[in-house]
Amino acid sequence: MNKVLQVNDLHVSFDTYAGEVKAVRGVTFELVEGEVLAIVGESGCGKSVTAQTIMKLNPMPPARIVKGEIKLLNKDIVHATEKEMMTIRGKDVSMIFQDPMTCLNPTMQVGKQLTEAIRHHQKMTQEEAHKEALRLLDIVKIPNSEQRSKQYPHEFSGGMRQRVMIAMALSSAPKLLIADEPTTALDVTIQAQIMDLLQEIKDKTNTAIILITHDLGVVASMADRVAVMYAGKIVETGTAEDIFYRPSHPYTRALLKSLPTTDMDRSVRLVSIAGTPPDLLNPPVGCGFASRCDNCMKICQTELPPHFDVDKNHKSACWLLHEDCPTQQGGGAK
């Protein structure tokens, strides 16, 4: 399988009036063709900043890439100029944002917006681009595409607007599609439809997908791999089966315990994670989750844990997995 994306030791900071906010602190992962990587974690953990840095959408300043490497189809993103990024965005990588209403122009017909996006990246006449726009609307299952293309965004429901955004993201057949919480503003039924649509598109086009979400339930059936983020760092990675059935990091376990299940006794209270995430203006020197962890040890507060191998393709950054840990509550590293 060809590698589509390689992110190595990425650090991203924001220079604010209060000081340097270290939003992303050493993120490393890669993606191959046709693979779905879900990046999950609570608000403020660095998921969206990581995704937007891949496309260099964070305004610089105040954002800046402190260090690290991003290679998209072997193109260096970190040192790419804005002119170079204009050709990369949309063509090689596209993004579906979480609020389609703020991303679509309310004064333009949906069909015209799609046509503009197509002509920006492909050499097509107006008529050819219009036909392609209708084809894309059909792909994302918007009925009566000819008629709906003449309507404005406010005439579409939230789910239909998100389908338009997906069509726009697919307009230049990108190798990488980033979906930044694409179902947040939608009800549960429409969420399932959007996820099924993304799965269908991935199967047909072999597009690699990064799915950004705070909802583990959304990714259960779609993700090939899951990366759990906390306080700007990836704390656990593995297959969806590893994360859901063999979680090894205390934060991942806590997230899963906070989710309701169909067979749960109604008298059982859901678990909440005590405390709050650390302030990234002054991030902890040790494990970011230490202050909220029931298994916290002295080393957790003073030393940053490395990623231990839990199993093949399953890694976790937790001192409980160290071979010298007396409790071995994490199951032990291999």
Secondary structure as a PSIPRED ss2 file (coil, helix, strand):
# PSIPRED VFORMAT (PSIPRED V4.0)

   1 M C   1.000  0.000  0.000
   2 N C   1.000  0.000  0.000
   3 K E   0.000  0.000  1.000
   4 V E   0.000  0.000  1.000
   5 L E   0.000  0.000  1.000
   6 Q E   0.000  0.000  1.000
   7 V E   0.000  0.000  1.000
   8 N E   0.000  0.000  1.000
   9 D E   0.000  0.000  1.000
  10 L E   0.000  0.000  1.000
  11 H E   0.000  0.000  1.000
  12 V E   0.000  0.000  1.000
  13 S E   0.000  0.000  1.000
  14 F E   0.000  0.000  1.000
  15 D E   0.000  0.000  1.000
  16 T E   0.000  0.000  1.000
  17 Y C   1.000  0.000  0.000
  18 A C   1.000  0.000  0.000
  19 G E   0.000  0.000  1.000
  20 E E   0.000  0.000  1.000
  21 V E   0.000  0.000  1.000
  22 K E   0.000  0.000  1.000
  23 A E   0.000  0.000  1.000
  24 V E   0.000  0.000  1.000
  25 R E   0.000  0.000  1.000
  26 G E   0.000  0.000  1.000
  27 V E   0.000  0.000  1.000
  28 T E   0.000  0.000  1.000
  29 F E   0.000  0.000  1.000
  30 E E   0.000  0.000  1.000
  31 L E   0.000  0.000  1.000
  32 V E   0.000  0.000  1.000
  33 E C   1.000  0.000  0.000
  34 G C   1.000  0.000  0.000
  35 E C   1.000  0.000  0.000
  36 V E   0.000  0.000  1.000
  37 L E   0.000  0.000  1.000
  38 A E   0.000  0.000  1.000
  39 I E   0.000  0.000  1.000
  40 V E   0.000  0.000  1.000
  41 G C   1.000  0.000  0.000
  42 E C   1.000  0.000  0.000
  43 S C   1.000  0.000  0.000
  44 G C   1.000  0.000  0.000
  45 C C   1.000  0.000  0.000
  46 G C   1.000  0.000  0.000
  47 K H   0.000  1.000  0.000
  48 S H   0.000  1.000  0.000
  49 V H   0.000  1.000  0.000
  50 T H   0.000  1.000  0.000
  51 A H   0.000  1.000  0.000
  52 Q H   0.000  1.000  0.000
  53 T H   0.000  1.000  0.000
  54 I H   0.000  1.000  0.000
  55 M C   1.000  0.000  0.000
  56 K C   1.000  0.000  0.000
  57 L C   1.000  0.000  0.000
  58 N C   1.000  0.000  0.000
  59 P C   1.000  0.000  0.000
  60 M C   1.000  0.000  0.000
  61 P C   1.000  0.000  0.000
  62 P C   1.000  0.000  0.000
  63 A E   0.000  0.000  1.000
  64 R E   0.000  0.000  1.000
  65 I E   0.000  0.000  1.000
  66 V E   0.000  0.000  1.000
  67 K E   0.000  0.000  1.000
  68 G E   0.000  0.000  1.000
  69 E E   0.000  0.000  1.000
  70 I E   0.000  0.000  1.000
  71 K E   0.000  0.000  1.000
  72 L E   0.000  0.000  1.000
  73 L C   1.000  0.000  0.000
  74 N C   1.000  0.000  0.000
  75 K E   0.000  0.000  1.000
  76 D E   0.000  0.000  1.000
  77 I C   1.000  0.000  0.000
  78 V C   1.000  0.000  0.000
  79 H C   1.000  0.000  0.000
  80 A C   1.000  0.000  0.000
  81 T C   1.000  0.000  0.000
  82 E H   0.000  1.000  0.000
  83 K H   0.000  1.000  0.000
  84 E H   0.000  1.000  0.000
  85 M H   0.000  1.000  0.000
  86 M H   0.000  1.000  0.000
  87 T H   0.000  1.000  0.000
  88 I H   0.000  1.000  0.000
  89 R E   0.000  0.000  1.000
  90 G C   1.000  0.000  0.000
  91 K C   1.000  0.000  0.000
  92 D C   1.000  0.000  0.000
  93 V E   0.000  0.000  1.000
  94 S E   0.000  0.000  1.000
  95 M E   0.000  0.000  1.000
  96 I E   0.000  0.000  1.000
  97 F C   1.000  0.000  0.000
  98 Q C   1.000  0.000  0.000
  99 D C   1.000  0.000  0.000
 100 P H   0.000  1.000  0.000
 101 M H   0.000  1.000  0.000
 102 T H   0.000  1.000  0.000
 103 C H   0.000  1.000  0.000
 104 L C   1.000  0.000  0.000
 105 N C   1.000  0.000  0.000
 106 P C   1.000  0.000  0.000
 107 T C   1.000  0.000  0.000
 108 M C   1.000  0.000  0.000
 109 Q C   1.000  0.000  0.000
 110 V H   0.000  1.000  0.000
 111 G H   0.000  1.000  0.000
 112 K H   0.000  1.000  0.000
 113 Q H   0.000  1.000  0.000
 114 L H   0.000  1.000  0.000
 115 T H   0.000  1.000  0.000
 116 E H   0.000  1.000  0.000
 117 A H   0.000  1.000  0.000
 118 I H   0.000  1.000  0.000
 119 R H   0.000  1.000  0.000
 120 H H   0.000  1.000  0.000
 121 H H   0.000  1.000  0.000
 122 Q C   1.000  0.000  0.000
 123 K C   1.000  0.000  0.000
 124 M C   1.000  0.000  0.000
 125 T C   1.000  0.000  0.000
 126 Q H   0.000  1.000  0.000
 127 E H   0.000  1.000  0.000
 128 E H   0.000  1.000  0.000
 129 A H   0.000  1.000  0.000
 130 H H   0.000  1.000  0.000
 131 K H   0.000  1.000  0.000
 132 E H   0.000  1.000  0.000
 133 A H   0.000  1.000  0.000
 134 L H   0.000  1.000  0.000
 135 R H   0.000  1.000  0.000
 136 L H   0.000  1.000  0.000
 137 L H   0.000  1.000  0.000
 138 D H   0.000  1.000  0.000
 139 I H   0.000  1.000  0.000
 140 V C   1.000  0.000  0.000
 141 K C   1.000  0.000  0.000
 142 I C   1.000  0.000  0.000
 143 P C   1.000  0.000  0.000
 144 N C   1.000  0.000  0.000
 145 S H   0.000  1.000  0.000
 146 E H   0.000  1.000  0.000
 147 Q H   0.000  1.000  0.000
 148 R H   0.000  1.000  0.000
 149 S C   1.000  0.000  0.000
 150 K C   1.000  0.000  0.000
 151 Q C   1.000  0.000  0.000
 152 Y C   1.000  0.000  0.000
 153 P H   0.000  1.000  0.000
 154 H H   0.000  1.000  0.000
 155 E H   0.000  1.000  0.000
 156 F C   1.000  0.000  0.000
 157 S C   1.000  0.000  0.000
 158 G H   0.000  1.000  0.000
 159 G H   0.000  1.000  0.000
 160 M H   0.000  1.000  0.000
 161 R H   0.000  1.000  0.000
 162 Q H   0.000  1.000  0.000
 163 R H   0.000  1.000  0.000
 164 V H   0.000  1.000  0.000
 165 M H   0.000  1.000  0.000
 166 I H   0.000  1.000  0.000
 167 A H   0.000  1.000  0.000
 168 M H   0.000  1.000  0.000
 169 A H   0.000  1.000  0.000
 170 L C   1.000  0.000  0.000
 171 S C   1.000  0.000  0.000
 172 S C   1.000  0.000  0.000
 173 A C   1.000  0.000  0.000
 174 P C   1.000  0.000  0.000
 175 K C   1.000  0.000  0.000
 176 L E   0.000  0.000  1.000
 177 L E   0.000  0.000  1.000
 178 I E   0.000  0.000  1.000
 179 A E   0.000  0.000  1.000
 180 D E   0.000  0.000  1.000
 181 E C   1.000  0.000  0.000
 182 P C   1.000  0.000  0.000
 183 T C   1.000  0.000  0.000
 184 T C   1.000  0.000  0.000
 185 A C   1.000  0.000  0.000
 186 L C   1.000  0.000  0.000
 187 D C   1.000  0.000  0.000
 188 V H   0.000  1.000  0.000
 189 T H   0.000  1.000  0.000
 190 I H   0.000  1.000  0.000
 191 Q H   0.000  1.000  0.000
 192 A H   0.000  1.000  0.000
 193 Q H   0.000  1.000  0.000
 194 I H   0.000  1.000  0.000
 195 M H   0.000  1.000  0.000
 196 D H   0.000  1.000  0.000
 197 L H   0.000  1.000  0.000
 198 L H   0.000  1.000  0.000
 199 Q H   0.000  1.000  0.000
 200 E H   0.000  1.000  0.000
 201 I H   0.000  1.000  0.000
 202 K H   0.000  1.000  0.000
 203 D H   0.000  1.000  0.000
 204 K H   0.000  1.000  0.000
 205 T H   0.000  1.000  0.000
 206 N C   1.000  0.000  0.000
 207 T C   1.000  0.000  0.000
 208 A E   0.000  0.000  1.000
 209 I E   0.000  0.000  1.000
 210 I E   0.000  0.000  1.000
 211 L E   0.000  0.000  1.000
 212 I E   0.000  0.000  1.000
 213 T E   0.000  0.000  1.000
 214 H C   1.000  0.000  0.000
 215 D C   1.000  0.000  0.000
 216 L H   0.000  1.000  0.000
 217 G H   0.000  1.000  0.000
 218 V H   0.000  1.000  0.000
 219 V H   0.000  1.000  0.000
 220 A C   1.000  0.000  0.000
 221 S C   1.000  0.000  0.000
 222 M C   1.000  0.000  0.000
 223 A C   1.000  0.000  0.000
 224 D C   1.000  0.000  0.000
 225 R E   0.000  0.000  1.000
 226 V E   0.000  0.000  1.000
 227 A E   0.000  0.000  1.000
 228 V E   0.000  0.000  1.000
 229 M E   0.000  0.000  1.000
 230 Y E   0.000  0.000  1.000
 231 A C   1.000  0.000  0.000
 232 G C   1.000  0.000  0.000
 233 K E   0.000  0.000  1.000
 234 I E   0.000  0.000  1.000
 235 V E   0.000  0.000  1.000
 236 E E   0.000  0.000  1.000
 237 T E   0.000  0.000  1.000
 238 G E   0.000  0.000  1.000
 239 T E   0.000  0.000  1.000
 240 A H   0.000  1.000  0.000
 241 E H   0.000  1.000  0.000
 242 D H   0.000  1.000  0.000
 243 I H   0.000  1.000  0.000
 244 F H   0.000  1.000  0.000
 245 Y H   0.000  1.000  0.000
 246 R C   1.000  0.000  0.000
 247 P C   1.000  0.000  0.000
 248 S C   1.000  0.000  0.000
 249 H C   1.000  0.000  0.000
 250 P H   0.000  1.000  0.000
 251 Y H   0.000  1.000  0.000
 252 T H   0.000  1.000  0.000
 253 R H   0.000  1.000  0.000
 254 A H   0.000  1.000  0.000
 255 L H   0.000  1.000  0.000
 256 L H   0.000  1.000  0.000
 257 K H   0.000  1.000  0.000
 258 S C   1.000  0.000  0.000
 259 L C   1.000  0.000  0.000
 260 P C   1.000  0.000  0.000
 261 T C   1.000  0.000  0.000
 262 T C   1.000  0.000  0.000
 263 D C   1.000  0.000  0.000
 264 M C   1.000  0.000  0.000
 265 D C   1.000  0.000  0.000
 266 R C   1.000  0.000  0.000
 267 S C   1.000  0.000  0.000
 268 V C   1.000  0.000  0.000
 269 R C   1.000  0.000  0.000
 270 L C   1.000  0.000  0.000
 271 V C   1.000  0.000  0.000
 272 S C   1.000  0.000  0.000
 273 I C   1.000  0.000  0.000
 274 A C   1.000  0.000  0.000
 275 G C   1.000  0.000  0.000
 276 T C   1.000  0.000  0.000
 277 P C   1.000  0.000  0.000
 278 P C   1.000  0.000  0.000
 279 D C   1.000  0.000  0.000
 280 L C   1.000  0.000  0.000
 281 L C   1.000  0.000  0.000
 282 N C   1.000  0.000  0.000
 283 P C   1.000  0.000  0.000
 284 P C   1.000  0.000  0.000
 285 V C   1.000  0.000  0.000
 286 G C   1.000  0.000  0.000
 287 C C   1.000  0.000  0.000
 288 G C   1.000  0.000  0.000
 289 F C   1.000  0.000  0.000
 290 A H   0.000  1.000  0.000
 291 S H   0.000  1.000  0.000
 292 R H   0.000  1.000  0.000
 293 C C   1.000  0.000  0.000
 294 D C   1.000  0.000  0.000
 295 N C   1.000  0.000  0.000
 296 C C   1.000  0.000  0.000
 297 M C   1.000  0.000  0.000
 298 K H   0.000  1.000  0.000
 299 I H   0.000  1.000  0.000
 300 C H   0.000  1.000  0.000
 301 Q H   0.000  1.000  0.000
 302 T H   0.000  1.000  0.000
 303 E C   1.000  0.000  0.000
 304 L C   1.000  0.000  0.000
 305 P C   1.000  0.000  0.000
 306 P C   1.000  0.000  0.000
 307 H C   1.000  0.000  0.000
 308 F E   0.000  0.000  1.000
 309 D E   0.000  0.000  1.000
 310 V E   0.000  0.000  1.000
 311 D E   0.000  0.000  1.000
 312 K C   1.000  0.000  0.000
 313 N C   1.000  0.000  0.000
 314 H E   0.000  0.000  1.000
 315 K E   0.000  0.000  1.000
 316 S E   0.000  0.000  1.000
 317 A C   1.000  0.000  0.000
 318 C C   1.000  0.000  0.000
 319 W H   0.000  1.000  0.000
 320 L H   0.000  1.000  0.000
 321 L H   0.000  1.000  0.000
 322 H C   1.000  0.000  0.000
 323 E C   1.000  0.000  0.000
 324 D C   1.000  0.000  0.000
 325 C C   1.000  0.000  0.000
 326 P C   1.000  0.000  0.000
 327 T C   1.000  0.000  0.000
 328 Q C   1.000  0.000  0.000
 329 Q C   1.000  0.000  0.000
 330 G C   1.000  0.000  0.000
 331 G C   1.000  0.000  0.000
 332 G C   1.000  0.000  0.000
 333 A C   1.000  0.000  0.000
 334 K C   1.000  0.000  0.000
